[in-house]
Amino acid sequence: MKPKPIQTRSSHGKRLFSVDVSSFAEIADVKPEGSRFGLLLACDARGISRETVRSVAKAMYERGLCYLCAWGPDCERIHDIFDEVGVEIDQFVMTTWHNEPIEKAAWFFVFCAIPDERSGPKDPREADWIAVSVANSARLQQMETALSDPKG
């Protein structure tokens, strides 16, 4: 599944994309354009099995995940599982969880999410930055709007 580009009016320089998936497991099918990418993952994670999250985390690490922002109910658990998988496979990736309005999480994703030098790239403009909404097209629209003009 290929994410669609988001038109931006900001000078942050990040290449922003978005995609809506119908289930958490479908996140594993998201294919970034580049070799490194950040992920703003918005979902209600309550009821998603630990094994499903682990499977998605492994797939994302294999594709080149360099930053994760998790947002929504039970996002702290998603964050923690991604961290556990990273430790197990010896890959360090910055992860954050956000219990705030999606617009604030989107702002953080654009202006504050910078990969650690161990997960690269050194310049965040060299990575793809993908916003994923799970089973909620209205939230995807809200995220796209926030990412299109993050200072607005």
C-alpha positions in Angstrom: 0.0 0.0 0.0 1.5 3.3 -1.1 1.0 6.4 1.0 -0.2 9.5 -0.8 1.8 12.8 -0.6 0.4 15.7 1.5 0.8 19.2 0.1 2.4 21.4 2.7 2.6 25.2 3.1 5.4 25.0 5.6 9.2 25.3 5.2 10.0 22.4 7.5 11.2 20.4 4.5 9.9 17.0 5.5 8.2 14.8 2.8 4.8 14.1 4.3 2.5 11.3 3.3 -0.7 9.8 4.6 -2.6 6.5 4.3 -5.8 5.1 5.8 -5.8 1.4 6.6 -8.8 -0.7 7.7 -7.0 -2.7 10.4 -3.9 -2.4 12.5 -2.4 -5.5 10.7 -2.6 -3.6 7.4 0.0 -1.2 8.6 2.6 -3.9 7.7 1.5 -3.4 4.0 2.5 0.3 4.0 5.5 0.8 1.7 7.4 4.1 2.0 9.1 5.6 -1.0 12.5 5.9 0.6 14.6 3.6 2.7 14.0 5.4 6.0 10.7 6.7 7.4 8.9 8.1 10.4 5.4 7.0 11.3 2.6 9.0 13.0 0.3 6.1 13.9 -3.2 7.1 15.0 -5.5 4.4 16.2 -7.6 3.1 19.0 -5.3 0.3 20.1 -7.6 -1.1 22.8 -8.3 -4.7 21.8 -5.4 -5.1 19.3 -3.4 -8.1 20.3 0.1 -7.9 21.5 1.2 -10.3 18.7 -0.4 -8.2 16.0 1.4 -5.1 17.3 4.7 -7.1 17.4 4.2 -8.3 13.9 3.6 -4.8 12.6 6.5 -3.5 14.5 8.9 -6.1 13.0 7.7 -5.3 9.5 8.2 -1.6 10.1 11.7 -2.0 11.4 12.5 -4.2 8.4 11.3 -1.5 6.0 13.4 1.2 7.7 11.5 2.8 10.5 13.5 5.6 12.1 10.9 7.3 14.3 7.5 6.4 15.7 4.8 8.7 17.2 1.9 6.8 18.5 -1.5 8.5 19.2 -4.8 7.4 20.5 -6.3 5.3 23.2 -3.8 2.7 24.5 -1.0 4.4 22.4 1.5 4.0 25.3 1.2 0.2 24.9 1.9 0.5 21.2 4.9 2.6 21.9 6.2 0.1 24.5 5.8 -2.9 22.2 7.6 -1.1 19.4 10.4 -0.4 21.9 10.5 -4.0 23.0 10.8 -5.3 19.5 13.6 -2.8 18.7 15.6 -4.0 21.7 15.1 -7.7 20.7 16.3 -7.0 17.1 19.0 -4.6 18.3 17.6 -1.5 16.4 17.3 1.8 18.2 14.4 3.9 17.0 13.0 7.0 18.8 9.4 6.5 19.9 6.9 8.8 21.5 3.3 8.5 22.6 0.8 11.3 22.5 -2.2 11.8 24.7 -3.3 15.1 23.3 -5.3 16.5 20.4 -4.2 15.0 17.1 -3.3 18.5 15.8 -0.6 18.8 18.6 0.7 15.3 17.8 0.9 16.3 14.1 2.8 19.4 15.0 5.3 17.4 17.1 5.7 14.9 14.2 6.6 17.7 11.8 8.7 19.9 14.0 10.2 17.8 16.7 10.5 14.2 15.4 14.1 13.8 14.5 15.7 10.4 14.1 18.5 9.4 16.4 21.9 9.1 14.6 21.8 5.3 15.2 18.6 4.9 13.1 19.4 7.7 10.6 19.2 9.7 8.5 21.1 12.6 10.0 18.8 15.1 8.1 15.1 14.4 8.7 14.3 15.8 5.3 15.9 12.6 3.8 13.2 10.4 5.3 9.6 9.9 4.4 7.1 11.0 7.2 3.9 8.9 7.0 0.7 9.6 8.9 -1.3 6.4 9.2 -4.9 6.3 10.4 -6.4 3.0 11.3 -10.1 2.5 10.4 -11.0 6.2 10.6 -11.1 8.2 7.4 -12.4 11.3 9.3 -9.4 11.2 11.5 -7.2 10.8 8.4 -8.7 14.0 7.0 -8.1 15.8 10.3 -4.4 14.6 10.3 -3.9 15.7 6.7 -5.3 19.1 7.5 -3.0 19.5 10.5 0.0 18.3 8.6 -0.7 20.5 5.5 -0.4 23.6 7.7 1.1 22.5 11.0 1.6 26.1 12.2 -2.0 27.0 11.5 
